[in-house]
Structure formats: C-alpha cells, structure tokens
Amino acid sequence: MKRSIAVILMIILTAGILAACNQAQEDAYVTLTGRFLKSDITDTVYIITDDNMPVELVNKSEDKELFDGLYNGDRIEIKCGSVLETYPGRTDVYKCSFIEQGNIKDIPSEVLTRLRELGRIK
C-alpha cells in the first residue's frame, strides 16, 4: 500500500516538473510582428519590426520552407529566440505566420536606405 502511494506521488511529481519545464521553454520565446524583406543579394531574410528595426531571421524550425510564399512587405508574426543587439539584429525563428499581404512600399525608406548602405540589399 505504501509503495503504491509512493509510486503515485512520484508520477504526479514528475508530471508537474515536466509541465513546469515545458512552460519555461514556451516563456523563453519572443513574438515579433512586422514586415517581411528578402535580400536581393543573398538568401537572407529579415523582419522589419513594428518599431522599424531590421532583424535577420535564421530558420531553426523543422519547416525548411518556412519563409516560402512570402513577399517583400508582407506583414508577418514570428516566434523566435532572443534578438541579438547588433544592426541589423539577428534571431532564430521557430514559427512564422502570415498576417496580411503587403509590398515594398510598406517598409520605411530609411530602413531600406540603411540596409543598402550596409550592403545587405541592392
């Protein structure tokens, strides 16, 4: 009897620890929204965040076609890790969701000019 109670308590404790670890992992992600931009020089892709910061996106998802079908200016939402504080920023992306269609005119010209000056786009 005591043994079965101990086993049940161990199972409950293990389940609780696993649930807490899973929640901690979920909380480690950041969600960003902004405009999609693909470099015309390399295969590099960016999100221009809602506060006009370009962030290079590195696909770390299992979907190797994560960014296929997106066009410059499309509004997207990404689930990512922390963003490196460089210019442009850089982050690992685990999920990307299309929000609405856009075009290159939806990206501020100042951001495009700065990326051109850095040799990131033509």
matplotlib code that plots the C-alpha trace (Angstrom):
import matplotlib.pyplot as plt

x = [0.0, 2.7, 4.7, 1.7, 1.2, 4.9, 4.7, 1.6, 3.3, 6.4, 4.3, 2.4, 5.7, 7.3, 4.3, 4.4, 8.1, 7.7, 4.8, 6.8, 9.8, 7.6, 6.1, 9.5, 10.6, 7.5, 8.1, 11.7, 10.2, 9.6, 6.8, 7.6, 5.4, 6.5, 7.2, 9.0, 12.0, 14.2, 17.6, 18.1, 21.9, 21.8, 19.1, 19.0, 15.5, 14.5, 11.6, 11.3, 9.6, 6.8, 9.3, 11.3, 14.2, 15.5, 16.2, 17.9, 15.9, 17.6, 15.2, 15.5, 12.1, 11.6, 9.9, 12.7, 10.2, 9.2, 9.5, 8.4, 5.5, 6.2, 6.9, 8.6, 6.3, 4.0, 3.0, 4.1, 4.4, 7.3, 8.0, 11.7, 14.5, 16.2, 17.3, 21.0, 21.6, 23.5, 22.5, 20.6, 19.6, 19.5, 17.3, 16.5, 12.9, 10.7, 7.4, 6.3, 2.7, 1.4, -0.9, -1.6, -0.3, 1.9, 4.5, 7.9, 6.3, 5.1, 8.8, 10.1, 12.6, 15.0, 15.3, 15.9, 18.5, 20.4, 20.4, 21.6, 24.4, 25.4, 25.4, 22.6, 20.2, 20.5]
y = [0.0, 2.4, 1.5, 2.2, 5.6, 6.4, 5.5, 7.6, 10.6, 10.1, 10.1, 13.3, 15.0, 14.0, 15.2, 18.6, 19.1, 18.3, 20.7, 23.5, 22.8, 23.0, 26.3, 27.8, 26.8, 28.5, 31.6, 31.8, 32.7, 36.2, 37.1, 39.9, 41.4, 43.4, 43.4, 40.6, 41.5, 39.2, 40.3, 40.6, 39.9, 36.8, 34.4, 36.3, 37.3, 40.0, 41.2, 44.9, 45.1, 47.5, 49.9, 49.8, 47.7, 45.2, 41.7, 38.9, 35.7, 32.3, 29.4, 27.0, 25.3, 21.8, 23.5, 24.2, 26.2, 28.4, 31.7, 30.4, 32.2, 35.4, 38.6, 41.9, 44.0, 41.1, 41.5, 38.5, 37.4, 35.3, 33.2, 33.5, 33.3, 36.4, 39.1, 39.9, 43.6, 44.2, 46.2, 44.6, 42.3, 38.6, 35.9, 32.2, 31.7, 28.7, 29.7, 32.3, 33.3, 35.3, 38.2, 40.2, 41.0, 44.0, 45.4, 47.0, 50.4, 49.3, 49.2, 52.6, 54.1, 55.0, 51.3, 50.3, 53.0, 51.9, 48.3, 49.4, 51.3, 48.2, 46.1, 43.9, 44.7, 46.4]
z = [0.0, 1.0, -2.1, -4.5, -2.8, -3.2, -6.9, -7.5, -5.7, -7.9, -11.1, -10.0, -9.1, -12.4, -14.4, -12.5, -13.2, -16.9, -17.2, -15.5, -17.8, -20.8, -19.7, -19.0, -22.5, -24.0, -22.0, -23.5, -26.9, -28.1, -30.6, -33.1, -35.8, -38.8, -42.5, -44.4, -46.5, -48.6, -49.7, -53.4, -52.9, -50.7, -49.4, -46.1, -44.9, -42.4, -40.4, -40.2, -36.8, -36.0, -34.5, -37.8, -36.6, -39.2, -37.7, -39.7, -39.5, -39.1, -39.7, -36.8, -37.3, -38.8, -41.8, -44.3, -46.4, -43.5, -45.5, -48.9, -50.3, -48.5, -50.5, -49.5, -47.4, -46.3, -42.6, -40.5, -37.0, -35.8, -32.7, -32.0, -29.5, -28.1, -30.6, -30.8, -30.2, -33.5, -36.5, -38.0, -35.2, -35.6, -34.2, -34.5, -35.8, -34.8, -36.3, -38.9, -39.6, -42.5, -41.4, -44.5, -47.9, -48.4, -50.7, -50.6, -50.1, -46.7, -45.5, -44.4, -47.0, -44.2, -43.2, -46.9, -47.3, -44.2, -45.4, -48.8, -47.2, -45.3, -48.5, -47.3, -50.2, -53.6]

ax = plt.figure().add_subplot(projection="3d")
ax.plot(x, y, z, "-o")
ax.set_aspect("equal")
plt.show()
